[in-house]
């Protein structure tokens, strides 16, 4: 397994686990979901802000994960695996870990959340650039 695929696996596990804090918070502060809740999604008015941040962390990972998975799979299919793509895949995963921790904790110093998101985004650009560079 390439380094890129390894970090795709780890990122998939992270994505699969990021919903857990949100659901635990909703159930703890809003109660069990009812059949009506599946029709009219509750606003989570009684939930503390960390529950809302947990939901945002999960949604943000969902939004960025598709691009990461697509690029890693295209690189794998094109047999592009360089030091740059391997490093970028690792940076993506660890930047997303940092982003999730920052979101869940509510840490708001040094633009840390934005910086971790941008680092993950830049890693996507590196992988895309390497795919194009190696395919020319």
Secondary structure as GFF3:
##gff-version 3
##sequence-region A 1 136
A	DSSP	alpha_helix	3	17	.	.	.	ID=ss1
A	DSSP	alpha_helix	19	30	.	.	.	ID=ss2
A	DSSP	three_ten_helix	35	38	.	.	.	ID=ss3
A	DSSP	alpha_helix	49	77	.	.	.	ID=ss4
A	DSSP	alpha_helix	83	105	.	.	.	ID=ss5
A	DSSP	alpha_helix	112	135	.	.	.	ID=ss6
###
